[in-house]
Amino acid sequence: MREGARSMIASEPLSVRHLDGLSDIPRDVWNRLFPRRAENWNYFRACEQAAPDGFATSAIGAYSGDTLVAAAPLFRTDYRLDMSLEGRLKPVGDWLYRNTPKLVVVPVLGMGSPLTEECPIGIAPHMTAAERTATFATLLDGMDRYAVANEIPILALQDVTDRDAAWATEPLRGAGFTRVATLPVATLHLPYKPQPISGLPLRRRLTFERFALASWRRSLAARGGLVRTRRFGTTAAVRIRSMSRSRAS
C-alpha cells in the first residue's frame, strides 16, 4: 500500500511502507514481532549485507500510527523462463538471454529470504486472530501495490510453514495467491535420552565434546553463535499477474 493508503484494524489506521532494509527499523522493534526467534534482526541484517548474487533485499512494514505492527523481509530477483530447457534447446535459451533478455527474464518479488528455510511473517503478538488476518491482508496489499509500481508480474511467499498457513491461507487466497508444494520435510525421532551424546562410548563422547567446545570458542571470538532450527512442513505461495491489466488507484 502506498504511503498514505489506509486500512482500519480494530479502529486503528494502518499504513504500509516499503523499506530499503532493516536498517530503517530499530532492532528491538523488529524483534518484538518475532519473539524467541533465532533468525532475528541481526540475522536478516547480515543477510542483507551478504545477499546472494542476483538478489536485492528490502522489507515491508505495516504501521499503526508510528508503531510497527507487522513486517517481513522482501527480496527481488529475475526468473529465467528458459531454465527448464535441456539438451539442444538450452543453447537457444542462453542465446535469447544474452541478446534479448526481456523475452526470457521475468522479475519476481518475494516475501521471505533466499537464506532462510521459512517465510518470516511478523505480526504484533497482542492482536486477535481476526486482527492478525486483516493485518496480513493489508501487508499483502502493500506488497502488491509496490509490485505494480515497479512492474513486477510475479509475487511469491517463499516457504510458508504449515503453522503460518493455518491462519494465513484466507488472506493469501483473497489476494490471488496459489499454494505450491515445495520439497518434503522428514522428521526422524531418535531413541535417545534428552542428551544423546551421553549414551556414546567415552572416547567418541570426548571427541564430540572437544569439537563442541572449539566451535563455541570460535563463535564467541566472532561474536556470533551456533544456531539450531527445526524446520516444519513448508509451501510456497505464488501469484502471477498480467501487467496489462488496469491498475487500481
C-alpha positions as CSV (number, residue, x, y, z in Angstrom):
1,M,0.0,0.0,0.0
2,R,1.4,3.3,-0.9
3,E,2.4,5.8,1.8
4,G,-0.8,7.4,3.0
5,A,-3.0,4.5,1.8
6,R,-5.1,3.4,4.8
7,S,-6.9,0.4,6.2
8,M,-8.7,0.0,9.6
9,I,-7.8,-2.7,12.1
10,A,-9.6,-2.6,15.5
11,S,-10.3,1.2,14.9
12,E,-6.6,1.9,14.4
13,P,-5.5,3.2,11.0
14,L,-2.8,1.1,9.3
15,S,-0.3,2.3,6.6
16,V,2.1,0.0,4.7
17,R,5.6,1.2,3.8
18,H,8.2,-0.3,1.6
19,L,11.6,0.0,3.4
20,D,15.0,-0.1,1.9
21,G,16.2,-2.5,4.5
22,L,16.2,-3.5,8.2
23,S,18.4,-0.5,9.0
24,D,15.2,1.5,8.7
25,I,13.7,-0.5,11.6
26,P,15.1,-0.4,15.1
27,R,16.4,-3.8,16.3
28,D,14.1,-4.1,19.3
29,V,11.0,-3.0,17.3
30,W,11.6,-5.8,14.7
31,N,12.4,-8.4,17.3
32,R,9.1,-7.8,19.2
33,L,7.3,-9.1,16.1
34,F,9.4,-12.2,16.1
35,P,9.7,-13.3,19.8
36,R,12.0,-16.2,20.6
37,R,13.2,-16.5,17.0
38,A,16.9,-17.4,16.4
39,E,16.6,-15.7,13.0
40,N,16.1,-12.2,14.4
41,W,17.0,-8.6,13.3
42,N,20.8,-9.4,13.4
43,Y,20.4,-12.4,11.2
44,F,18.4,-10.7,8.5
45,R,20.5,-7.6,8.6
46,A,23.5,-9.9,7.9
47,C,21.6,-11.5,5.1
48,E,21.1,-8.1,3.5
49,Q,24.8,-7.3,3.8
50,A,25.7,-10.6,2.2
51,A,22.9,-11.1,-0.3
52,P,23.4,-13.8,-2.9
53,D,24.3,-12.7,-6.5
54,G,21.2,-11.7,-8.4
55,F,19.1,-10.8,-5.3
56,A,18.1,-7.4,-4.0
57,T,16.7,-7.3,-0.5
58,S,14.3,-4.9,1.3
59,A,11.5,-5.0,3.8
60,I,7.8,-4.1,4.2
61,G,6.0,-2.9,7.3
62,A,2.5,-2.1,8.4
63,Y,2.3,0.8,10.9
64,S,-0.5,1.9,13.2
65,G,0.5,5.5,13.5
66,D,4.2,5.3,14.2
67,T,4.1,1.8,15.7
68,L,5.2,-1.1,13.6
69,V,2.6,-3.9,13.9
70,A,3.6,-6.2,11.1
71,A,6.7,-6.7,9.0
72,A,8.5,-9.1,6.7
73,P,11.7,-9.1,4.6
74,L,11.4,-9.0,0.9
75,F,13.7,-10.0,-2.0
76,R,13.7,-9.3,-5.7
77,T,15.2,-11.4,-8.4
78,D,14.9,-12.3,-12.0
79,Y,13.5,-15.7,-13.1
80,R,14.7,-17.1,-16.3
81,L,11.8,-18.8,-18.2
82,D,14.4,-20.9,-20.2
83,M,15.7,-22.6,-17.0
84,S,13.8,-25.8,-17.8
85,L,15.2,-26.1,-21.3
86,E,17.6,-29.0,-21.7
87,G,19.7,-30.7,-24.5
88,R,19.7,-28.9,-27.8
89,L,17.3,-26.3,-26.6
90,K,19.5,-25.0,-23.8
91,P,21.9,-23.1,-26.1
92,V,18.8,-21.4,-27.7
93,G,17.7,-20.2,-24.3
94,D,21.2,-19.0,-23.5
95,W,21.3,-17.0,-26.8
96,L,18.0,-15.4,-26.1
97,Y,19.1,-14.5,-22.6
98,R,22.3,-12.8,-23.9
99,N,20.7,-11.0,-26.8
100,T,17.0,-10.4,-25.9
101,P,16.8,-10.9,-22.1
102,K,13.3,-9.4,-21.8
103,L,11.9,-12.4,-23.7
104,V,13.1,-14.9,-21.1
105,V,13.6,-13.0,-17.9
106,V,10.7,-12.1,-15.6
107,P,11.2,-10.1,-12.3
108,V,9.9,-11.7,-9.1
109,L,9.1,-10.1,-5.8
110,G,9.2,-12.5,-2.9
111,M,8.3,-12.3,0.8
112,G,10.9,-14.1,2.8
113,S,14.6,-14.5,2.2
114,P,16.7,-16.7,-0.1
115,L,18.8,-17.5,3.0
116,T,16.1,-18.9,5.3
117,E,14.1,-22.1,5.3
118,E,10.9,-20.4,6.5
119,C,9.0,-17.3,5.4
120,P,9.2,-14.9,8.4
121,I,5.9,-13.1,8.9
122,G,6.0,-10.9,11.9
123,I,2.6,-9.8,13.5
124,A,2.2,-8.0,16.8
125,P,1.6,-10.7,19.4
126,H,-1.2,-8.8,21.1
127,M,-3.5,-9.0,18.1
128,T,-6.6,-11.2,18.0
129,A,-6.9,-13.8,15.3
130,A,-9.2,-11.6,13.2
131,E,-6.9,-8.6,13.6
132,R,-3.9,-10.7,12.6
133,T,-5.6,-12.0,9.5
134,A,-6.7,-8.5,8.4
135,T,-3.3,-7.0,9.1
136,F,-1.6,-9.6,7.0
137,A,-4.1,-8.9,4.2
138,T,-3.1,-5.3,4.4
139,L,0.6,-6.2,4.2
140,L,-0.1,-8.3,1.1
141,D,-1.9,-5.4,-0.4
142,G,1.1,-3.2,0.2
143,M,3.3,-5.7,-1.4
144,D,1.0,-5.9,-4.4
145,R,1.0,-2.1,-4.9
146,Y,4.8,-1.9,-4.7
147,A,5.0,-4.7,-7.4
148,V,2.5,-2.8,-9.6
149,A,4.5,0.4,-9.3
150,N,7.7,-1.4,-10.3
151,E,6.2,-3.6,-13.0
152,I,6.9,-6.9,-11.2
153,P,4.4,-9.5,-12.5
154,I,5.2,-12.4,-10.2
155,L,4.7,-12.3,-6.4
156,A,5.7,-15.1,-4.1
157,L,6.0,-16.1,-0.4
158,Q,8.9,-18.4,0.0
159,D,8.4,-21.5,2.2
160,V,5.3,-20.6,4.2
161,T,5.2,-23.1,7.1
162,D,2.1,-25.2,7.9
163,R,2.0,-23.3,11.2
164,D,1.5,-20.0,9.4
165,A,-0.6,-21.4,6.6
166,A,-3.2,-22.4,9.2
167,W,-4.2,-18.7,9.7
168,A,-2.7,-17.1,6.5
169,T,-4.5,-19.2,3.9
170,E,-7.6,-17.0,3.8
171,P,-5.8,-13.6,3.1
172,L,-3.5,-15.4,0.7
173,R,-6.4,-16.7,-1.3
174,G,-8.1,-13.4,-1.2
175,A,-5.1,-11.8,-2.7
176,G,-5.0,-14.3,-5.5
177,F,-2.1,-16.5,-4.4
178,T,-1.9,-20.2,-5.2
179,R,-0.3,-22.7,-2.9
180,V,2.6,-24.7,-4.4
181,A,4.2,-27.6,-2.5
182,T,8.0,-27.3,-2.0
183,L,10.4,-30.0,-1.0
184,P,9.1,-32.5,1.5
185,V,10.3,-32.4,5.1
186,A,11.0,-35.5,7.2
187,T,11.3,-35.8,10.9
188,L,13.4,-38.6,12.5
189,H,12.7,-39.4,16.1
190,L,15.9,-40.7,17.7
191,P,15.6,-43.3,20.5
192,Y,17.8,-41.3,22.8
193,K,17.6,-39.6,26.2
194,P,17.4,-35.7,26.2
195,Q,21.2,-35.7,26.0
196,P,22.1,-38.3,23.2
197,I,25.8,-37.7,23.4
198,S,25.9,-39.2,27.0
199,G,25.0,-42.6,25.5
200,L,28.0,-42.8,23.3
201,P,31.3,-44.6,24.2
202,L,33.7,-42.5,26.3
203,R,36.2,-41.8,23.5
204,R,33.6,-40.8,21.0
205,R,31.8,-38.6,23.6
206,L,35.0,-36.8,24.4
207,T,35.6,-36.2,20.7
208,F,32.2,-34.6,20.3
209,E,32.7,-32.5,23.5
210,R,36.0,-31.2,22.3
211,F,34.5,-30.3,18.9
212,A,31.6,-28.5,20.6
213,L,33.9,-26.6,22.9
214,A,36.1,-25.5,20.0
215,S,33.0,-24.4,18.0
216,W,31.7,-22.4,21.0
217,R,35.1,-20.6,21.4
218,R,35.1,-19.7,17.7
219,S,31.6,-18.4,17.9
220,L,32.5,-16.2,20.9
221,A,35.5,-14.9,19.0
222,A,33.3,-14.0,16.1
223,R,30.6,-12.6,18.4
224,G,28.2,-15.0,16.6
225,G,26.7,-18.2,17.8
226,L,25.6,-21.6,16.9
227,V,22.0,-21.7,15.7
228,R,19.9,-24.7,15.6
229,T,16.5,-24.5,13.9
230,R,13.7,-27.0,13.4
231,R,12.0,-27.0,10.0
232,F,8.3,-27.6,9.7
233,G,6.4,-28.5,6.5
234,T,6.5,-25.7,4.0
235,T,4.8,-24.4,0.9
236,A,5.3,-21.6,-1.4
237,A,2.5,-19.2,-2.2
238,V,2.8,-17.8,-5.7
239,R,0.8,-15.3,-7.8
240,I,1.3,-14.3,-11.4
241,R,-0.2,-11.0,-12.6
242,S,-0.8,-9.8,-16.1
243,M,0.9,-6.3,-16.2
244,S,-1.5,-5.3,-18.9
245,R,-4.5,-5.1,-16.6
246,S,-5.8,-1.8,-15.5
247,R,-4.2,-0.7,-12.2
248,A,-6.3,0.2,-9.2
249,S,-5.8,3.7,-7.8
